[in-house]
Amino acid sequence: MNTNIGAELALAGLFDYLPDVYLYVKDRDSRFVAVNEALWKLRGFESEADVVGKTDLDLHPRYLAERYMAEDRQVMESGIPLPNQIWLVPSKPGELKWFISSKMPLRSATGEVIGIAGVMRDLEKAKSAATSFDAFQKVVNYVLRNYEQPLRVNELAAMVHLSVSQFDRRFKALYHMTPQQYILRVRLHAACHEILATGGTIAQIATNCGFYDQSYFTKQFRKHLGISPTDYRVRYQESPNTLSDSLGLAPLFPS
């Protein structure tokens, strides 16, 4: 075992004393090398050994796993940490929850990237000592609960008593994306789930997820996922690892 990863494994035990923090370490091929107790219990396993050696493709629906692993590659290829990303993650059977995920590259003694380490926190439970994060959490939660409605950045900025330019700058510093990109990401996440979990038309799903122009929705979906909404439905409903197979048709978002 590489000494750098070995050191990460030694530290990982500390996270067993933080039940609301989910820690994982992966190798260069995105195989899990270590997970803390909170994470393997979250995924319904009996021990860490049930997870080690597997990839997200073994643990999650394919349409989610491919996106998680693409982000892993982004971190490893860039060598740059990626903090405070918002993801939908399966928790107990039949439930998807929003998590804040942060990943950082792991390097060998010679500086070569040999894997990643990451932590996740349940967005509803996550608290930060930083006042700025607590304030922005209110905005993040508001978007998650109202993504189907018109959302204006100036109104979001007013929620935390900032000008639009201040809000945009601080939001980007925290989440590595602009407020507009975050809103779009949430809407696209929601659309991905509706495409697989419902029989709605693409036009209906676009409207339900806050897109008021189907052609714009299709353009953005293709741009960010590399596939059209219709082809996405065909591709992942043919997979044995779809939402309906793995999680059932439970509510997709926290109430």
N, C-alpha and C positions, 0 to 999 in steps of 0.2 A: 504493500500500500504506500502511495506517495506520502511523504512526511507532512506536506501541507494539508492534505485531506485528513491525515491522521490527527493533526492538531485540531481541525474543525470538529472531528468526531468526539474528541475529548471534551471540547467546550459544549458540544450539543447536549450533554447530560444536564448542564445547568438549566436548560430550557424546560426540563421536566418539572421544574418548580414554578413555571409560569404557565398555568393551564390555558390562558387566553392567547398565547403566542404559539404559532405552528411553525416549526423549523424543519428545513430539509436541506440536504446536501446531495448534489448530483455530479456524476462524472462527465467527461467530454461528450459522451453519447446520450446524455440526459437520463441515464439510469440512476435510480435512487441509491445512494451510498449510505445515507443515514436519515432518519426522521425521528422527531421526538415523540414522546408518548401521546401528547395531545393530538398530534396529526394522525398517527395510526389508529387511534380510537375514533377520531372524526370520520375516517374512511371506513370504519366498521371492521377493522382487523383485530386479531388476537394478540399480535406482537409486532415489533419492528421487523422481525425476520420475514414476515408476510409481505413486506413492501420492498425491502432491499433487493436490488437486482432488477426490479421492474421499471418500466417507463410509464409516463402518463397514458400511453395507449393501452396499457394493461389495466389501468385504474379508473379511467374516465371515459365518457362517451367520446367517440372519435372526433366529433366536430369541435369539442372543447380541447381535447388532448393535442390536436395538431396546432392549435393557436398557442397553448402553453409552451410547447416545444419550439415553436417559431420564435417566441420571446426569449427562450433560453439561448437559442443560436444568436440572436441579436446581441445579447449581453456578452456571450463568449467571443463573438467576432469583433465587437467593438472594444471589448475590454473595459467598458464603462458601466458602473452600477446603474440600475434602473429602479429608483425608489417610488413608493406610493402610487402604484398602478392599481386601478380598480378592476376586479375580475368577479364574474359569477363562478362559484365553485360548488360542486356537490358536497353536501354535508351528510346528514342522516338520510336514509332511503326516502325518496319522494320529495326532497327539499333541495333547493338551490339558494345559496346565500351570497350576498356581496361581501367580498374580502378586499382588504388593502394588501397588496403584495409588493415586496421589495426584494430585488435580486442583486447579487454582486458577483463578479468573476473571482475564481480561485486561481492562484498562480503557483507554479513550481518555484524552486530556488533560483532557477535561471530566468524567471519572468514569463514563462510560457503559461497560457491559460489552460488549465487542466479540468475545469468544471465550474460549477456555480454553487453558491449558498443562497438560500432564500428564507424569508420569514413572511408569514401571513397573519393578519389579525381580522377578526370578525368586525365588519365596519360598524355595526350597532354597539359593539362593546369597546371598540378601540377608543382609548383616551390618550392624549399626549400632554406632557408637561408644558409643551410650547403653546402659548395662548393663541398664536396664529393658526395652528393646526386645529385647535378646538373650534375656533370661529369658522374656519372654512369647512369643518365637518358638517355644520348646519347647512351650508350651501350644497355640499355633496349629497347629503340626505334629501334635501328638497328636490334636487334634480332627479334622484332615483325614484321619488314618489310622484313626480309630476312630469316625467319626460314626454308624455303624450300630449301635454298642453304647450301652447306657445311659451317659450322661455327667452327672456331678454337679458342680456348681460348687464345692462344698466340696473335692472331690478335686482339681480343677484348681487351686484356690487353694493347696492343700498342696504342689503341684508347685513353686511358686515361693515357698513359705514365707511366705504372707500369710494374714491373716484373710479371710473372705468379703467383708466390707465394703471392706477395703483393695484386694483383688483386683478387685472390681467397679469401684471408682473408678478405679484405674490402667488397667484394660483399656479402660474407656470413654474415658479421656483419650487413649489411643493409637489406638484404632480407631473412635471415634465411634459405638460401639454397645455394648450390654451383652454379657457372655459368653453369656447365654441367646439374645440376638438373633443373635450370631455362630454359635452351634451350629445354630440354626434356618436361617440363611442357607446354611450349608454343606449341610445336609440337603436343602434345597429345590434348590440347585444340582445336587446329585447326582441328585435325582428328575427334574429337567428332562432330564438326559442319559439316564437310564434309560428315560424315557417314549419318547424318540425312537430310542434305540439298541437297545432290546430289545422283545420281544413280550410282556413280562410283564404281568399284570393290574395294575390300579391298587392292589389290595390287596397283591400281592406286592412291588410297587415301594415302597409305603409301608413295609412291614416291612424290606426291604433297605436303606432309607435312614434307619432309626432311628425311624420313626413306628410306634408300637404300637397305634394306633387309626386306622383308615382315615378315619373321619368327621372326626377332628381334622386329619389330613393334608390332606384335601380342603378343609376350612375355611381352613387356613393358606395353602394353595396359592392358593386363590381370593383371599384377602385381600392377598397380597403380589404376585401376578402378574396379578390381575384377570380370571382365567379358570379354569375347572375343569381338573383333570388330563386328563380325557377330551377336552374341547374343545381343550386345548393340543396334544394328540397329533394330532388331526384337522387343526388349523390349520397346524401346522408340518411335518407329514409331507406335506401337499399342496404346500408351498413347494418350489421347486427348490433352495433354499439350506439344506437341512437338514443335520444332523450326518452322516448316512450318505452324502450326496452330497459333502460338502466334506471330511470327515475320515476316513471309513471307520469301522469298528467297533473301533478300537484301545482299549487300556486307558484309562479315563477319568481315572485319578488316578495320581500318582507312586507307585511301589512303595517 
